[in-house]
Amino acid sequence: MDSIKDVLTRKDFDQPDEIQQIKDFVKSKFNEEPAVKITKNNIIISVSNASLAGALRMHLHHLAKDLRTEKKLLLKIS
């Protein structure tokens, strides 16, 4: 049986490229830093207010095309 140390040393803690691309896109367009979470079928982009979510919604198709992903992009206001 592996110890926790052995398991954690083999674990890759790097961020997926999609997360950094989304953060860079939102930062360049809206000067805000979103939280991004990737699940099996979705990419969840959490933003701070509804006006930012509404403005970002207009760019979701373009963003998904740039990411070249089949995952569904979801916006969350937090």
C-alpha atoms as one frame of an Amber mdcrd trajectory, in Angstrom:
protein
   0.000   0.000   0.000   1.295   3.458  -0.948   1.777   6.087   1.690   0.233
   9.530   1.299   3.681  10.930   0.587   4.164   8.500  -2.316   0.774   9.325
  -3.806   1.257  13.089  -3.509   4.737  13.046  -5.025   3.322  11.400  -8.180
   0.383  13.827  -8.371   0.547  16.583 -10.995  -0.622  19.852  -9.408  -0.221
  22.044 -12.494  -3.230  23.995 -13.723  -4.782  22.844 -16.982  -4.119  25.220
 -19.880  -7.846  25.971 -20.192  -7.930  27.572 -16.752  -5.097  29.965 -17.544
  -6.554  30.812 -20.969  -9.936  31.672 -19.433  -8.368  33.766 -16.672  -6.224
  35.642 -19.188  -9.225  36.247 -21.478 -11.421  37.655 -18.697  -8.562  39.721
 -17.287  -7.785  41.276 -20.674 -11.417  42.019 -21.598 -12.932  42.935 -18.215
  -9.993  43.508 -15.842 -11.373  40.930 -13.386  -9.960  37.656 -12.067 -12.517
  34.805 -12.264 -12.393  31.495 -10.429 -12.401  28.547 -12.832 -13.266  24.937
 -12.074 -13.134  22.062 -14.543 -15.371  19.027 -14.133 -15.861  16.006 -16.347
 -18.360  17.692 -18.702 -18.250  21.390 -17.753 -15.997  24.359 -17.229 -17.447
  26.605 -14.519 -16.417  30.255 -14.585 -17.264  32.052 -11.335 -17.429  35.839
 -11.485 -18.119  38.451  -8.842 -21.261  40.138 -10.175 -24.182  39.769 -12.569
 -23.131  42.574 -14.897 -19.801  40.867 -15.542 -21.565  37.542 -16.091 -23.931
  39.170 -18.591 -21.092  40.799 -20.492 -19.044  37.605 -20.459 -22.012  35.566
 -21.695 -21.761  37.431 -25.020 -18.213  36.095 -25.436 -18.757  32.443 -24.415
 -19.031  31.111 -27.970 -15.803  32.856 -28.973 -14.076  31.623 -25.815 -15.189
  28.014 -26.353 -13.910  28.172 -29.927 -10.541  29.491 -28.755 -10.296  26.741
 -26.119 -11.204  24.026 -28.646 -13.166  22.155 -26.022 -16.295  20.046 -26.118
 -17.051  20.893 -22.490 -19.955  23.189 -21.723 -18.993  26.625 -20.400 -21.096
  27.675 -17.419 -21.174  31.022 -15.632 -21.661  31.270 -11.888 -22.143  34.471
  -9.922 -20.445  34.216  -6.542
